Amino acid sequence: MSPFTPATPFTAFEVPVLPTHPLARAASAGDVAAVQGALKSVAPRVRRAVAGVLGRSHPELEDVIQHALLAFIQALPSFRGECEPDGFAARIAARVAIDAAKRARAARARRDDAALPDALPASEGAPEGEAAAARRTAIVRDLLTRIPVEQAEAMALRFMLGWSLEEIAAAMQVPRNTVRSRLGLAKKALRAAIERDPVLSEELGG
């Protein structure tokens, strides 16, 4: 199994439904040209989603992007057309990126490294406000690896990619209130993690 295979298969939604979007439907049916067209169409948004979760300087960024694109194609039979294909792909990309971040954090823990990311953004030469913002972003990315994937996914889409609740609900194929609940649980878990760690609390401004 590839190290980037999602922990939760994307083909495990309730009932596979043939995609309503013509290109997605053709790609799902195995049309090679449609698969290539679908990948080209969603690639920019997949890249933004992965970079939003991992950071643009992550050493495995390109590998994770490629695995996210593969996961998108594999998941097309479960696409119900409730959002645009690139939104569906971005949601999958966020999940793949979170899984990759969780594995990287587990590997760091096994090496008895620090709990924070390998390299927090350097502050040298950067304005104080920008450096602080970069450190906070890196810390939050690491904290996303500590909570259940559905909660981390919703939080990443909402606060790191700027999606609306409606967009998240459509992409995740769940009711809007479910998204609200997941975000609430995620924020509660992150708040608890910060309160348990004085260093994180200080970095995030208390």
KAMOQUI-V730399 format. One record per residue. RES is the residue in one small letter. OMEGA is omega in whole degrees, 0 to 359 (999 if undefined). D_FIRST is the distance of its C-alpha to the first C-alpha in whole Angstrom. Layout:
res-><RES | RES>
omega-><OMEGA | OMEGA>
d_first-><D_FIRST | D_FIRST>
//
This chain:
res-><m | s | p | f | t | p | a | t | p | f | t | a | f | e | v | p | v | l | p | t | h | p | l | a | r | a | a | s | a | g | d | v | a | a | v | q | g | a | l | k | s | v | a | p | r | v | r | r | a | v | a | g | v | l | g | r | s | h | p | e | l | e | d | v | i | q | h | a | l | l | a | f | i | q | a | l | p | s | f | r | g | e | c | e | p | d | g | f | a | a | r | i | a | a | r | v | a | i | d | a | a | k | r | a | r | a | a | r | a | r | r | d | d | a | a | l | p | d | a | l | p | a | s | e | g | a | p | e | g | e | a | a | a | a | r | r | t | a | i | v | r | d | l | l | t | r | i | p | v | e | q | a | e | a | m | a | l | r | f | m | l | g | w | s | l | e | e | i | a | a | a | m | q | v | p | r | n | t | v | r | s | r | l | g | l | a | k | k | a | l | r | a | a | i | e | r | d | p | v | l | s | e | e | l | g | g>
omega-><179 | 179 | 181 | 176 | 182 | 179 | 178 | 182 | 181 | 178 | 186 | 175 | 191 | 182 | 179 | 180 | 181 | 180 | 179 | 178 | 186 | 182 | 179 | 180 | 180 | 178 | 179 | 180 | 176 | 177 | 186 | 180 | 179 | 177 | 179 | 179 | 180 | 179 | 179 | 182 | 186 | 187 | 181 | 182 | 175 | 179 | 180 | 181 | 181 | 180 | 179 | 181 | 186 | 188 | 185 | 182 | 182 | 185 | 182 | 185 | 184 | 178 | 181 | 177 | 181 | 179 | 176 | 178 | 177 | 179 | 178 | 180 | 180 | 184 | 185 | 178 | 180 | 182 | 185 | 179 | 180 | 174 | 177 | 180 | 181 | 174 | 176 | 180 | 180 | 178 | 178 | 180 | 178 | 179 | 180 | 180 | 177 | 177 | 179 | 179 | 178 | 180 | 179 | 179 | 178 | 178 | 178 | 181 | 179 | 178 | 181 | 176 | 178 | 182 | 180 | 181 | 184 | 184 | 173 | 182 | 180 | 181 | 183 | 177 | 180 | 176 | 185 | 181 | 180 | 180 | 179 | 179 | 179 | 178 | 180 | 180 | 179 | 180 | 180 | 177 | 179 | 180 | 178 | 181 | 185 | 185 | 180 | 189 | 180 | 178 | 180 | 179 | 180 | 180 | 179 | 180 | 184 | 191 | 179 | 179 | 174 | 180 | 174 | 177 | 181 | 179 | 179 | 181 | 180 | 182 | 181 | 179 | 177 | 177 | 180 | 181 | 176 | 176 | 178 | 181 | 180 | 178 | 179 | 179 | 180 | 180 | 178 | 181 | 179 | 179 | 179 | 179 | 180 | 182 | 180 | 185 | 182 | 180 | 178 | 180 | 180 | 180 | 182 | 174 | 177 | 999>
d_first-><0 | 4 | 6 | 8 | 7 | 10 | 11 | 13 | 12 | 15 | 16 | 17 | 21 | 24 | 25 | 23 | 26 | 27 | 27 | 31 | 30 | 31 | 29 | 26 | 27 | 27 | 24 | 22 | 24 | 22 | 25 | 24 | 27 | 26 | 23 | 24 | 27 | 25 | 22 | 25 | 27 | 24 | 23 | 26 | 26 | 22 | 23 | 25 | 23 | 21 | 23 | 25 | 23 | 22 | 25 | 26 | 26 | 22 | 21 | 17 | 19 | 18 | 15 | 14 | 17 | 15 | 12 | 15 | 16 | 13 | 13 | 17 | 17 | 15 | 17 | 20 | 21 | 21 | 24 | 27 | 29 | 30 | 30 | 29 | 26 | 26 | 26 | 23 | 21 | 22 | 22 | 18 | 18 | 20 | 17 | 14 | 17 | 17 | 14 | 14 | 17 | 17 | 14 | 16 | 19 | 18 | 17 | 21 | 22 | 21 | 23 | 26 | 26 | 28 | 27 | 27 | 25 | 25 | 28 | 30 | 32 | 35 | 38 | 41 | 42 | 41 | 44 | 43 | 43 | 40 | 38 | 39 | 37 | 34 | 34 | 34 | 31 | 29 | 29 | 29 | 25 | 25 | 26 | 24 | 21 | 23 | 24 | 22 | 20 | 22 | 25 | 23 | 22 | 26 | 28 | 26 | 27 | 30 | 31 | 29 | 29 | 32 | 32 | 34 | 34 | 34 | 31 | 29 | 30 | 30 | 26 | 25 | 27 | 29 | 32 | 34 | 35 | 31 | 30 | 34 | 33 | 29 | 31 | 33 | 31 | 29 | 32 | 34 | 31 | 31 | 35 | 34 | 32 | 34 | 37 | 36 | 35 | 39 | 37 | 35 | 38 | 40 | 38 | 37 | 41 | 42>
//
